[in-house]
Amino acid sequence: MQVEKLRRLTRRTSPLVCRPFSELYPAMANTKSAAKRARQTTRRTATNQRSLTAVKNQLKTVRSVIKGGKKAEAKGASAKFSSTVDKAVKAGRVHPNKANRLKSRLAKAQAKLA
């Protein structure tokens, strides 16, 4: 009983609050523009996570192929990884120096296979 009364007193009823957004997230923004920014942030975070996860997964794949000693597969996996990481750099999700460092280390490891 008291919990429900307290909930009614603390609930925001401002006309500026975007209702569909407030249903999804309990910490509500105070203005429409802040709600929009929060929505944009969640979408961008999801996109960034997908991109970074793809980079990490391909890096793991290349490393496991190199550990297996398969030179031809390593070359193909390395090329695919380079393409993915370059796209992430172009989109600004990975720093260019980090991408170059990763590609360089993989090239050195690949050269040791020969």
N, C-alpha and C positions, 0 to 999 in steps of 0.2 A: 504494500500500500504506500509506504513512505518512499520507496524506491521509484515508483511510478510518478509520484508527485514531484520528486526531485528531478526526474528525467524531463517532465513537462516544463519545469522552470529553467532548465539549462539548454533546452533545444533552441536552435537558431530559427527565427522565423522572418529573416530579412528578405525583402523582395528581390535583392540582388543575387541571392544564392541560386545556383543552377541545380534544380531538383534531381535530375537523373544522375548527376555527378555525386550529389550528396548521398544517394543510396549506395553507391559503390565504395565510397571512402568516408570513414567516420570523421577524420580530421578535415573539416570543410574550409574551403577558401572563403575569404570575406568579400571578394568582388568577382564579377563575371570574368574579368581579364585574368585574375589569379586562378580561377577554375579552369579556364582555357589553357593557361600555361601548364597547369598540373596534368591536364589531359595530354598535351603535347609531349610533356616529359615522359609520361608512361609509354607512349607510342615510340618515342625515340630510344628510350631505354631498352625496350623489347627488340628494336631493330639492331641496336648496337650489340646486344647480347647474342643475337643470332649470328652476326658477323664475326664476333670474337670467338664464339664457340666453334664456328666452322674453321677458323684459323687454327685454333688449338687442336681440334680433332685431326686435321690434316697434318699438323706438325707431329702428332703422336704416330700417325700412320707412317709418315716418312721415316721417322726414327726407328720404328719397329721393323720396317722393310730393310733399312740399312743394317740393323742388328742381325737380321736374318741372312745377310750377305748376298741378297739378290740384286745384282747390279742393274739389270734392265728394268726391273720393277721400280727400283730406287730412282732411276732417271725419270720415269714417267710420273711417279708420285711427287718428286721434287719439282717438276715443271708445273704440276697442278697446284702444289702448295704456293709456288712463286706467283702464279696468277691470282690466287685467292688473297694472298697477303698484299699484293700490289693494289688490288681493288679496295681492300680495307684502308690502305694508305691514301688512295685517291679520295675516298669518302671521309678521311680525317679520323678514322677510328683507331688506327695504329700509327705510331710515330715512325717516320721514314727511317730514322737511324736504327730503330729496333727491327724493322723489316729487313734492312740490309744486313744487320748483324745475324739474324736468324738464317737468312739465305746463305751467308758466307760460311757459317758453321756447318750447315748441311752440305755445302759444296766440298768443304774440307773432309768431312766424314765420308762423303761419296767418293772422293778421290782416293781415300785409303783402301777402298774396296778393290781397286784395280791391281 
